[in-house]
Amino acid sequence: MDKNTLVGFALIGAVVIGFSIYNRPSQEEMARAKHYQDSIQAIAQKEAAMQAQVGAAQTPESSNTIQVDSASLFYGASQGTEQLTTLENDVVKVTFTNKGGRVASATLKDYNGQDGKPLQLFDEKDSGINFAFDGKNENILTEDLYFQPTNVTDSTVTMRLATNGGGYIDFDYKLLRNAYMVNFTIRANGMQNFFPPALNTVNINWHQRARQLEKGFSFEQRYTSLTYKPVGKSSDYLSEMKDAKEEVDKPLDWVAFKNQFFSTVLIADQNFDKAALTSIPQQEGSGYMKNYTADMTTFFDPTGKQPTNMQFYFGPNHFKTLMASNDLSLSQKDLELEDLVYLGWPVIRWINRWFTINLFDWLSGWGLSMGVVLLLMTIIVKALVYPATYKSYMSSAKMRVLKPYINEINAKYPKKEDALKKQQETMALYSKYGVSPMGGCLPMLIQMPVFMALFFFVPNAIELRQQSFLWAPDMSTYDDIIHWGTNIPLLGNHLSLFCLLFSITNILNTMYTMKQQDMGQQQMPGMKLMMYIMPVMFIFIFNGYSSGLNYYYFISGLIGILTMVLLRKTTDEKKLLAILEARKDKKQQKNGGKAGGGGLMSKLEALQKEQARLQQERMNKGKK
């Protein structure tokens, strides 16, 4: 690893630190968030007080009755008793309530919550959806009305909103077999006279409080976001770390209330329009991550000739599961639900999609523990980038064997005013021996996308969730074998052992590289300090990250050190110098005894000579 490689790592670390600082909410943003929460709480208290006053004025018999004009077509639907209907298949259980005719809860059978029980995405108090239909004389707000469950089977239920005049609106739900998808259809029957002829949309107000489903609040917060997909475009999302509101003027295919590993998605066959989306982070300890709302419209035919088609997805953010769910689309278009698994920037996403995921699935299919799978993946990745690693090391080795000649040049030009001459002779020396100081940079750049791919893949790999390895009970979150009661700023109340090991391997790697490169304090005083500070900073940056990610970096760093030691042991530097000397002599013979030649170093040397000539001309003119 040469100086350029170290500079590259320093820049990468600076980007990571800068990204973390940039995404941290400011004091002003936190103050606004607190003010918002205080306002919401005050409104809620006021509404509760008003409801209490209304309740006190009601008789016991009328306490469960919504006050609707007796002349209303929906007077009968305004009174009733809540009934629950459950549909389930092998992977999910979905419960519906006749109050509002909506989904009340969703439970995933193949995944457990932190309590060890089947994971419940939400229940009736966490979520709600209200459909608002504009009528000629009165409007319909479904959340306040009681539907009648009909046509109930193992996989279907129809929630019917009946009128006093014989017409009705049906909400038809169908849970698909062995899938996380629920088909949802709205159809009016005998309601032509109720709606104005020009009506062709229904308003939707959908809201949900996203529960904290993982142990690490801060880490889960980074991957919990309201995500949406415009028609014909890639998905987008609202800020994960601060209050966010966006009015989308483009039609949408779907809106997702997303947690780190699970999502609730509402999909429109006929698109969502005029979407106003809101995401508000919740406080740690509240049990919730975000408060999501989505207000939008979609197609509605009041004559009942054409139904309004939608779908729900209640399931894991598992790449191939989401890919398979795309095939269940009612409109036969590619929903691109797999975008809910963030795999990085375009090039890195491509690597993860076509290489990392398939390699991970192949290794997982052997029945190995997730720790062993990550170990094998790291070894395979290191083997694939070994040619680039070897080329980078050999570039560093060539620089090292020429160091005595460089020292002679430094001794020849000790004065600062001779810096240009010293640089010219240094470039000339590199040109003679066919060595480039930049030779290690390109191989390093080639390796970076592969290493960064795993940085994005591991935190989003639901397969690591609640999988133990060594002392880590859950590789998808931090391992806190070392913990304490007090919260330390930037560090928290624990120390991740895998994070500590990762940082230690970085320090050892830095020490070894400094020793091999002889990067003394006089040569690179600032860089030497920086290379020791960065591993320490990693403790604060990655302490809250998943143990699987820190384990990967630890193994990767350890293999990197062993590779460098092995290469150093097997590289005969005297033989390497002899090869460089032979190359120099061959170039001189080819150029008629001249030391110069082609290549980047020769061009740089020529540019420096031209620069020196122009500088000398300016100096001569100044003397005149």
C-alpha positions as CSV (number, residue, x, y, z in Angstrom):
1,M,0.0,0.0,0.0
2,D,1.7,3.3,-1.2
3,K,1.2,6.9,-0.3
4,N,-1.5,7.3,-2.9
5,T,-3.5,4.4,-1.4
6,L,-3.2,6.0,2.1
7,V,-4.4,9.3,0.7
8,G,-7.3,7.5,-0.9
9,F,-8.3,5.9,2.4
10,A,-8.0,9.2,4.1
11,L,-10.3,10.8,1.6
12,I,-12.8,7.9,2.0
13,G,-12.8,8.4,5.8
14,A,-13.3,12.1,5.3
15,V,-16.3,11.5,3.1
16,V,-17.8,9.0,5.6
17,I,-17.3,11.6,8.5
18,G,-18.6,14.4,6.4
19,F,-21.6,12.4,5.3
20,S,-22.4,11.5,8.9
21,I,-22.1,15.2,10.0
22,Y,-24.2,16.4,7.0
23,N,-27.0,14.0,7.8
24,R,-27.1,14.9,11.5
25,P,-30.0,17.2,12.2
26,S,-29.1,20.8,13.3
27,Q,-30.1,22.4,16.6
28,E,-32.6,24.4,14.7
29,E,-34.1,21.4,13.0
30,M,-34.3,19.5,16.4
31,A,-36.0,22.6,17.9
32,R,-38.5,22.7,15.1
33,A,-39.2,19.0,15.5
34,K,-39.8,19.5,19.3
35,H,-42.1,22.5,18.6
36,Y,-44.0,20.4,16.1
37,Q,-44.4,17.5,18.5
38,D,-45.5,19.9,21.3
39,S,-48.1,21.4,18.9
40,I,-49.4,18.0,18.0
41,Q,-49.6,17.0,21.6
42,A,-51.5,20.2,22.5
43,I,-54.0,19.6,19.6
44,A,-54.5,16.0,20.7
45,Q,-55.2,17.1,24.3
46,K,-57.6,19.7,23.1
47,E,-59.5,17.2,20.9
48,A,-59.5,14.7,23.8
49,A,-61.1,17.3,26.0
50,M,-63.7,18.2,23.4
51,Q,-64.5,14.5,23.0
52,A,-64.8,14.1,26.7
53,Q,-67.3,17.0,26.8
54,V,-69.4,15.4,24.0
55,G,-69.2,12.0,25.7
56,A,-70.5,13.5,29.0
57,A,-73.5,14.9,27.1
58,Q,-74.4,11.5,25.6
59,T,-76.4,8.8,27.2
60,P,-74.7,5.4,27.7
61,E,-76.8,4.0,24.8
62,S,-75.5,6.6,22.4
63,S,-71.8,6.6,23.5
64,N,-70.9,4.2,20.7
65,T,-72.9,6.0,18.0
66,I,-71.4,8.5,15.5
67,Q,-73.7,11.5,15.1
68,V,-75.0,11.5,11.5
69,D,-78.1,13.2,10.2
70,S,-81.0,10.6,10.2
71,A,-81.8,11.8,6.7
72,S,-78.4,10.6,5.5
73,L,-78.2,7.7,3.1
74,F,-75.5,6.3,5.5
75,Y,-77.4,6.8,8.7
76,G,-77.6,3.0,9.2
77,A,-73.8,2.6,8.6
78,S,-73.0,5.2,11.2
79,Q,-74.0,2.8,13.9
80,G,-72.7,-0.6,14.6
81,T,-70.3,-2.9,16.5
82,E,-66.7,-3.5,15.4
83,Q,-66.0,-6.9,13.9
84,L,-62.7,-8.4,12.9
85,T,-62.1,-10.7,10.0
86,T,-58.8,-12.5,9.5
87,L,-57.3,-13.9,6.2
88,E,-54.0,-15.8,6.3
89,N,-51.7,-17.9,4.2
90,D,-48.4,-19.6,4.9
91,V,-46.5,-16.3,5.3
92,V,-48.8,-13.5,6.5
93,K,-51.9,-13.0,8.6
94,V,-54.0,-9.9,7.7
95,T,-56.9,-8.7,10.0
96,F,-59.6,-6.5,8.7
97,T,-62.1,-4.4,10.7
98,N,-65.6,-3.5,9.5
99,K,-65.2,0.0,11.0
100,G,-63.9,1.8,8.0
101,G,-63.7,-1.5,6.0
102,R,-59.9,-1.4,6.3
103,V,-56.9,-3.4,7.2
104,A,-56.4,-3.4,10.9
105,S,-53.2,-5.3,11.4
106,A,-50.6,-7.4,9.5
107,T,-48.4,-10.1,11.1
108,L,-45.6,-11.9,9.3
109,K,-45.3,-15.6,10.2
110,D,-41.7,-16.2,9.1
111,Y,-40.2,-13.3,11.1
112,N,-40.1,-12.6,14.8
113,G,-40.1,-9.3,16.7
114,Q,-37.7,-8.5,19.5
115,D,-40.1,-10.3,21.9
116,G,-39.6,-13.6,20.0
117,K,-43.3,-13.6,18.8
118,P,-44.4,-13.4,15.1
119,L,-43.6,-9.9,13.9
120,Q,-46.6,-7.5,13.8
121,L,-46.0,-4.6,11.3
122,F,-48.8,-2.5,12.8
123,D,-52.2,-2.8,14.5
124,E,-55.4,-0.8,14.5
125,K,-54.1,2.0,16.8
126,D,-50.9,2.5,14.7
127,S,-52.5,2.9,11.3
128,G,-55.5,4.0,9.4
129,I,-56.8,4.7,5.9
130,N,-59.8,6.9,5.0
131,F,-61.5,7.1,1.6
132,A,-63.4,10.3,1.0
133,F,-66.0,10.3,-1.8
134,D,-67.6,13.6,-2.8
135,G,-71.4,13.3,-3.2
136,K,-74.0,15.7,-4.6
137,N,-75.6,16.4,-1.2
138,E,-73.2,14.7,1.3
139,N,-69.7,13.3,1.4
140,I,-68.6,9.8,2.5
141,L,-65.8,9.4,5.0
142,T,-65.3,5.7,5.3
143,E,-63.3,5.8,8.6
144,D,-66.4,6.7,10.5
145,L,-68.7,4.2,9.0
146,Y,-69.4,0.5,9.7
147,F,-69.2,-1.9,6.7
148,Q,-70.8,-5.4,6.5
149,P,-68.4,-8.3,6.0
150,T,-69.7,-10.6,3.2
151,N,-68.3,-13.3,0.9
152,V,-65.8,-14.4,3.6
153,T,-63.6,-17.3,2.6
154,D,-60.1,-18.4,3.5
155,S,-58.6,-15.8,1.2
156,T,-61.3,-13.2,0.5
157,V,-63.6,-10.8,2.2
158,T,-65.9,-8.1,0.9
159,M,-66.5,-5.1,3.1
160,R,-69.9,-3.6,2.0
161,L,-70.9,-0.1,2.8
162,A,-74.7,-0.1,2.4
163,T,-77.0,2.9,1.9
164,N,-80.6,3.3,3.1
165,G,-81.6,3.5,-0.6
166,G,-80.3,0.1,-1.7
167,G,-77.0,1.1,-3.3
168,Y,-73.7,0.2,-1.8
169,I,-69.9,0.4,-2.2
170,D,-67.8,-2.7,-1.9
171,F,-64.2,-3.0,-0.7
172,D,-63.1,-6.4,-2.0
173,Y,-59.9,-7.9,-0.5
174,K,-58.1,-11.0,-1.8
175,L,-55.0,-12.4,0.0
176,L,-52.8,-14.1,-2.7
177,R,-51.6,-17.6,-2.0
178,N,-48.1,-17.9,-0.5
179,A,-47.4,-14.2,-1.1
180,Y,-47.4,-10.9,0.9
181,M,-49.8,-9.2,-1.6
182,V,-53.4,-8.4,-1.0
183,N,-55.5,-7.3,-4.0
184,F,-57.9,-4.5,-3.1
185,T,-60.8,-3.3,-5.3
186,I,-63.4,-0.6,-4.8
187,R,-66.6,-0.7,-6.8
188,A,-69.9,1.2,-6.5
189,N,-73.3,-0.4,-7.2
190,G,-76.5,1.5,-7.6
191,M,-74.9,4.8,-6.6
192,Q,-75.2,6.8,-9.8
193,N,-77.7,9.3,-8.4
194,F,-75.6,9.9,-5.3
195,F,-72.4,11.1,-7.1
196,P,-72.1,14.0,-9.5
197,P,-71.6,12.9,-13.1
198,A,-68.2,14.6,-13.4
199,L,-66.7,12.7,-10.4
200,N,-63.8,10.4,-11.4
201,T,-61.6,10.3,-8.3
202,V,-61.5,9.3,-4.7
203,N,-59.4,11.0,-2.0
204,I,-57.2,8.8,0.2
205,N,-55.8,9.7,3.5
206,W,-53.4,7.0,4.7
207,H,-51.3,7.2,7.8
208,Q,-49.1,4.9,9.9
209,R,-46.7,5.1,12.8
210,A,-43.7,2.9,11.9
211,R,-42.8,0.8,14.9
212,Q,-39.2,0.3,16.1
213,L,-38.7,-3.3,15.1
214,E,-34.9,-3.6,15.6
215,K,-32.6,-3.2,18.6
216,G,-30.6,-0.3,17.4
217,F,-32.8,2.8,17.1
218,S,-30.2,5.1,15.4
219,F,-29.1,2.5,12.9
220,E,-32.7,1.5,12.0
221,Q,-33.6,5.2,11.7
222,R,-31.0,5.6,8.8
223,Y,-32.9,3.0,6.8
224,T,-36.5,3.9,7.7
225,S,-38.1,6.2,5.2
226,L,-41.2,7.0,3.3
227,T,-40.5,5.8,-0.2
228,Y,-42.4,6.4,-3.4
229,K,-42.1,5.6,-7.1
230,P,-43.2,8.0,-9.8
231,V,-44.6,6.4,-13.0
232,G,-41.8,5.5,-15.4
233,K,-39.1,6.7,-13.1
234,S,-36.9,5.4,-10.3
235,S,-38.1,5.5,-6.7
236,D,-37.4,8.4,-4.4
237,Y,-37.7,8.9,-0.6
238,L,-38.1,11.6,2.1
239,S,-35.3,12.4,4.5
240,E,-34.7,9.7,7.1
241,M,-33.3,12.0,9.8
242,K,-35.5,15.1,9.9
243,D,-39.1,16.3,9.4
244,A,-39.9,16.1,5.7
245,K,-42.9,17.0,3.6
246,E,-43.2,16.8,-0.2
247,E,-46.0,17.5,-2.7
248,V,-45.4,15.3,-5.7
249,D,-46.8,16.6,-8.9
250,K,-46.1,13.4,-10.9
251,P,-48.4,10.3,-10.9
252,L,-47.1,7.5,-8.6
253,D,-47.1,3.8,-8.9
254,W,-46.8,3.2,-5.2
255,V,-46.2,4.6,-1.8
256,A,-44.3,2.6,0.9
257,F,-44.1,3.1,4.6
258,K,-40.7,1.5,5.0
259,N,-38.7,0.2,8.0
260,Q,-35.2,-1.0,7.7
261,F,-36.3,-4.6,6.9
262,F,-40.1,-4.5,6.4
263,S,-42.5,-2.3,4.5
264,T,-46.2,-1.6,4.1
265,V,-46.8,-0.6,0.4
266,L,-50.0,0.7,-1.2
267,I,-49.9,0.1,-5.0
268,A,-52.2,1.8,-7.5
269,D,-53.2,0.2,-10.7
270,Q,-54.6,3.5,-12.0
271,N,-51.9,5.7,-10.4
272,F,-51.9,8.0,-7.4
273,D,-52.2,11.7,-8.1
274,K,-51.7,14.9,-6.2
275,A,-49.7,13.1,-3.5
276,A,-48.8,15.0,-0.3
277,L,-46.3,13.0,1.7
278,T,-45.1,13.5,5.2
279,S,-42.5,11.8,7.4
280,I,-41.8,12.9,11.0
281,P,-39.1,11.1,13.0
282,Q,-40.1,10.0,16.5
283,Q,-38.1,10.2,19.7
284,E,-36.0,7.3,20.8
285,G,-37.7,5.3,23.5
286,S,-41.2,6.0,22.1
287,G,-41.3,2.6,20.4
288,Y,-41.8,4.2,17.0
289,M,-39.4,5.4,14.2
290,K,-41.5,7.6,12.0
291,N,-45.0,9.1,11.7
292,Y,-46.0,8.7,8.0
293,T,-48.9,10.2,6.2
294,A,-49.9,10.1,2.5
295,D,-52.8,12.2,1.1
296,M,-53.6,11.5,-2.6
297,T,-56.2,10.7,-5.1
298,T,-56.8,7.8,-7.5
299,F,-59.4,6.8,-10.1
300,F,-63.0,6.1,-9.2
301,D,-65.9,5.3,-11.4
302,P,-69.2,6.2,-9.7
303,T,-71.2,4.1,-12.2
304,G,-69.5,0.9,-11.1
305,K,-68.6,-0.1,-14.6
306,Q,-64.9,0.0,-13.9
307,P,-63.4,-0.9,-10.5
308,T,-60.7,1.0,-8.7
309,N,-57.8,-1.5,-8.4
310,M,-55.1,-1.3,-5.8
311,Q,-52.8,-3.7,-3.9
312,F,-51.2,-3.9,-0.5
313,Y,-47.7,-5.4,0.2
314,F,-47.1,-6.4,3.8
315,G,-43.7,-8.0,3.9
316,P,-40.0,-8.1,4.2
317,N,-37.5,-5.9,2.3
318,H,-36.0,-9.0,0.7
319,F,-34.7,-8.3,-2.8
320,K,-35.8,-11.5,-4.5
321,T,-39.1,-11.6,-2.6
322,L,-39.9,-8.1,-3.9
323,M,-38.8,-9.0,-7.4
324,A,-41.2,-11.9,-7.3
325,S,-44.0,-9.6,-6.0
326,N,-43.5,-7.4,-9.1
327,D,-44.9,-10.3,-11.1
328,L,-48.2,-10.1,-9.1
329,S,-48.9,-6.6,-10.3
330,L,-52.5,-6.2,-11.5
331,S,-51.4,-3.9,-14.3
332,Q,-48.6,-6.2,-15.5
333,K,-46.1,-3.4,-15.3
334,D,-42.8,-3.6,-13.5
335,L,-43.4,-2.1,-10.1
336,E,-39.7,-2.1,-9.2
337,L,-40.5,-2.9,-5.6
338,E,-36.9,-4.2,-5.2
339,D,-35.9,-0.5,-4.9
340,L,-37.0,-0.7,-1.3
341,V,-33.7,-2.5,-0.7
342,Y,-31.1,0.2,-1.1
343,L,-28.1,-1.3,-2.7
344,G,-26.0,1.9,-3.3
345,W,-25.2,4.2,-6.2
346,P,-25.8,3.0,-9.8
347,V,-22.5,1.2,-10.4
348,I,-22.4,-0.3,-6.9
349,R,-26.1,-1.2,-7.2
350,W,-25.3,-3.1,-10.4
351,I,-22.5,-5.0,-8.6
352,N,-24.8,-5.9,-5.7
353,R,-27.7,-6.9,-7.9
354,W,-25.9,-9.2,-10.2
355,F,-22.9,-10.4,-8.1
356,T,-23.2,-9.9,-4.4
357,I,-26.8,-11.1,-3.9
358,N,-26.3,-14.2,-6.0
359,L,-23.0,-15.0,-4.3
360,F,-24.7,-14.5,-0.9
361,D,-27.7,-16.7,-1.8
362,W,-25.4,-19.4,-3.2
363,L,-23.3,-19.5,0.0
364,S,-26.4,-19.3,2.2
365,G,-27.8,-22.3,0.4
366,W,-25.1,-24.5,2.0
367,G,-26.7,-24.1,5.4
368,L,-23.8,-22.3,6.9
369,S,-24.0,-19.7,9.6
370,M,-24.2,-16.1,8.5
371,G,-20.8,-15.4,10.0
372,V,-19.2,-18.1,7.9
373,V,-21.1,-16.9,4.8
374,L,-19.7,-13.4,5.3
375,L,-16.2,-14.8,5.9
376,L,-16.3,-16.8,2.6
377,M,-17.7,-13.8,0.8
378,T,-14.9,-11.6,2.0
379,I,-12.3,-14.2,1.0
380,I,-13.9,-14.6,-2.5
381,V,-14.0,-10.8,-3.0
382,K,-10.4,-10.4,-1.9
383,A,-9.4,-13.2,-4.3
384,L,-11.2,-11.5,-7.2
385,V,-9.5,-8.1,-6.6
386,Y,-6.1,-9.7,-5.8
387,P,-4.7,-8.9,-9.3
388,A,-5.4,-5.2,-8.7
389,T,-4.0,-5.6,-5.1
390,Y,-0.8,-7.2,-6.5
391,K,-0.4,-4.4,-9.1
392,S,-0.8,-1.8,-6.4
393,Y,1.7,-3.5,-4.1
394,M,4.3,-3.9,-6.9
395,S,4.0,-0.2,-7.7
396,S,4.7,0.5,-4.1
397,A,7.6,-1.9,-4.1
398,K,9.2,-0.3,-7.1
399,M,9.0,3.1,-5.4
400,R,10.6,1.5,-2.3
401,V,13.6,0.0,-4.2
402,L,14.3,3.4,-5.9
403,K,14.2,5.2,-2.6
404,P,18.0,5.3,-2.2
405,Y,18.2,7.2,-5.5
406,I,15.4,9.6,-4.3
407,N,17.3,10.2,-1.1
408,E,20.4,11.2,-3.2
409,I,18.3,13.7,-5.1
410,N,16.9,15.1,-1.9
411,A,20.4,15.5,-0.5
412,K,21.6,17.2,-3.7
413,Y,18.8,19.8,-3.5
414,P,18.3,20.6,0.2
415,K,17.2,24.2,-0.4
416,K,13.5,25.2,-0.8
417,E,14.3,27.3,-3.9
418,D,15.6,24.2,-5.6
419,A,12.3,22.4,-5.2
420,L,11.5,22.5,-8.9
421,K,14.9,21.1,-9.9
422,K,14.5,18.4,-7.3
423,Q,11.1,17.5,-8.7
424,Q,12.4,17.5,-12.3
425,E,15.2,15.0,-11.4
426,T,12.8,12.9,-9.5
427,M,10.5,12.7,-12.5
428,A,13.4,12.0,-14.7
429,L,14.5,9.1,-12.4
430,Y,11.0,7.6,-12.5
431,S,11.0,7.9,-16.3
432,K,14.3,6.2,-16.7
433,Y,13.1,3.2,-14.7
434,G,9.6,3.1,-16.1
435,V,8.0,3.7,-12.7
436,S,4.9,5.8,-12.1
437,P,4.0,7.2,-8.6
438,M,0.4,7.0,-9.7
439,G,0.7,3.3,-10.6
440,G,-1.1,2.2,-7.4
441,C,-4.0,4.6,-7.8
442,L,-5.9,2.9,-10.7
443,P,-5.8,-0.6,-9.1
444,M,-7.1,1.0,-5.9
445,L,-10.0,2.7,-7.7
446,I,-10.9,-0.6,-9.4
447,Q,-11.2,-2.3,-6.0
448,M,-13.3,0.4,-4.3
449,P,-16.7,-0.3,-6.0
450,V,-16.5,-4.0,-4.9
451,F,-15.7,-3.1,-1.3
452,M,-18.3,-0.3,-1.3
453,A,-20.9,-2.8,-2.6
454,L,-20.7,-4.8,0.6
455,F,-20.9,-1.6,2.6
456,F,-24.4,-1.0,1.2
457,F,-25.4,-4.7,1.0
458,V,-24.7,-5.9,4.5
459,P,-26.9,-3.4,6.4
460,N,-29.8,-4.2,4.1
461,A,-29.5,-8.0,4.2
462,I,-32.6,-9.2,6.1
463,E,-31.0,-12.7,6.1
464,L,-28.6,-11.4,8.9
465,R,-31.5,-10.3,11.1
466,Q,-31.6,-12.2,14.4
467,Q,-28.8,-14.5,13.2
468,S,-26.2,-15.0,15.9
469,F,-22.4,-15.4,15.4
470,L,-19.8,-15.8,18.1
471,W,-20.8,-13.2,20.8
472,A,-23.2,-11.2,18.6
473,P,-26.8,-12.3,19.1
474,D,-28.0,-10.4,16.0
475,M,-25.7,-9.6,13.1
476,S,-28.1,-7.0,11.7
477,T,-27.5,-4.7,14.7
478,Y,-24.6,-3.7,17.0
479,D,-23.1,-6.2,19.4
480,D,-23.0,-4.7,22.9
481,I,-21.1,-7.2,24.9
482,I,-19.4,-4.2,26.4
483,H,-22.1,-1.7,27.7
484,W,-22.8,0.7,30.5
485,G,-25.7,2.8,31.8
486,T,-24.6,6.3,30.9
487,N,-25.0,7.7,27.4
488,I,-21.6,9.0,26.2
489,P,-21.9,11.6,23.3
490,L,-21.0,10.2,19.9
491,L,-20.4,6.8,21.4
492,G,-23.7,5.8,23.2
493,N,-24.0,3.3,26.0
494,H,-22.0,0.5,24.6
495,L,-18.9,-0.5,22.7
496,S,-19.2,-2.9,19.8
497,L,-16.5,-5.5,20.0
498,F,-16.5,-6.1,16.2
499,C,-16.2,-2.4,15.7
500,L,-13.3,-2.3,18.1
501,L,-11.6,-5.2,16.3
502,F,-12.2,-3.4,13.0
503,S,-10.5,-0.3,14.3
504,I,-7.6,-2.3,15.7
505,T,-6.9,-4.0,12.4
506,N,-6.9,-0.5,10.8
507,I,-4.3,0.7,13.3
508,L,-2.1,-2.4,12.7
509,N,-2.5,-1.9,9.0
510,T,-1.4,1.7,9.3
511,M,1.6,0.8,11.5
512,Y,2.7,-1.9,9.1
513,T,2.3,0.4,6.0
514,M,4.1,3.3,7.7
515,K,7.0,1.0,8.5
516,Q,7.2,-0.5,5.0
517,Q,7.0,2.8,3.3
518,D,9.3,4.6,5.8
519,M,6.8,7.4,6.0
520,G,8.6,9.5,8.6
521,Q,7.4,12.5,10.4
522,Q,9.6,14.8,8.2
523,Q,8.2,13.4,5.0
524,M,4.5,13.4,5.8
525,P,3.9,14.9,9.3
526,G,0.2,15.6,8.8
527,M,-0.6,12.4,6.9
528,K,1.0,10.2,9.6
529,L,-1.1,11.8,12.3
530,M,-4.2,11.5,10.1
531,M,-3.7,7.8,9.4
532,Y,-3.7,7.1,13.1
533,I,-6.7,9.4,13.9
534,M,-8.9,7.7,11.3
535,P,-9.1,4.2,12.9
536,V,-10.0,5.9,16.2
537,M,-12.7,7.9,14.5
538,F,-14.1,4.7,13.1
539,I,-15.0,3.6,16.6
540,F,-17.3,6.5,17.0
541,I,-18.7,6.3,13.4
542,F,-19.4,2.6,13.2
543,N,-20.1,1.7,16.9
544,G,-23.8,1.8,16.2
545,Y,-23.6,0.0,12.9
546,S,-24.5,-3.6,12.4
547,S,-22.1,-6.2,13.8
548,G,-22.2,-7.9,10.4
549,L,-20.8,-4.9,8.7
550,N,-18.1,-4.3,11.3
551,Y,-17.3,-8.0,11.2
552,Y,-16.9,-7.8,7.4
553,Y,-14.5,-4.8,7.7
554,F,-12.5,-6.6,10.4
555,I,-12.1,-9.7,8.3
556,S,-11.3,-7.6,5.2
557,G,-8.7,-5.6,7.1
558,L,-7.1,-8.8,8.6
559,I,-6.9,-10.4,5.2
560,G,-5.4,-7.2,3.8
561,I,-2.6,-7.3,6.4
562,L,-1.9,-10.9,5.8
563,T,-1.8,-10.3,2.0
564,M,0.7,-7.4,2.4
565,V,2.9,-9.5,4.7
566,L,2.8,-12.4,2.3
567,L,3.7,-10.2,-0.7
568,R,6.5,-8.6,1.2
569,K,8.0,-12.0,2.2
570,T,7.7,-13.3,-1.4
571,T,9.0,-10.3,-3.2
572,D,12.8,-10.2,-3.8
573,E,13.5,-6.5,-3.8
574,K,17.1,-7.0,-5.1
575,K,15.8,-8.9,-8.0
576,L,13.1,-6.3,-8.6
577,L,15.8,-3.5,-8.6
578,A,17.8,-5.6,-11.1
579,I,14.8,-5.8,-13.4
580,L,14.3,-2.1,-13.2
581,E,18.0,-1.5,-14.0
582,A,17.7,-3.8,-17.0
583,R,14.6,-2.0,-18.2
584,K,16.4,1.4,-17.9
585,D,19.3,0.1,-19.9
586,K,17.0,-1.3,-22.6
587,K,15.2,2.0,-22.9
588,Q,18.5,3.9,-23.2
589,Q,19.6,1.5,-26.0
590,K,16.2,1.9,-27.8
591,N,16.5,5.7,-27.6
592,G,20.1,5.9,-28.8
593,G,21.7,6.2,-25.4
594,K,19.2,8.8,-24.1
595,A,17.6,8.2,-20.8
596,G,14.2,9.4,-21.7
597,G,11.4,7.4,-23.3
598,G,7.6,7.3,-23.7
599,G,5.0,7.1,-21.1
600,L,3.4,9.3,-18.5
601,M,6.6,10.0,-16.6
602,S,8.3,11.2,-19.7
603,K,5.5,13.5,-20.5
604,L,5.5,14.9,-17.0
605,E,9.2,15.4,-17.2
606,A,8.9,17.3,-20.5
607,L,6.1,19.5,-19.0
608,Q,8.3,20.3,-16.0
609,K,11.3,21.2,-18.2
610,E,9.0,23.5,-20.2
611,Q,7.8,25.0,-17.0
612,A,11.4,25.6,-15.8
613,R,12.3,27.2,-19.1
614,L,9.4,29.6,-19.0
615,Q,10.2,30.5,-15.4
616,Q,13.8,31.2,-16.3
617,E,12.7,33.4,-19.2
618,R,10.5,35.4,-16.8
619,M,13.4,35.8,-14.4
620,N,15.8,37.0,-17.2
621,K,13.2,39.6,-18.3
622,G,12.9,40.8,-14.7
623,K,16.6,41.3,-14.4
624,K,16.6,43.5,-17.6
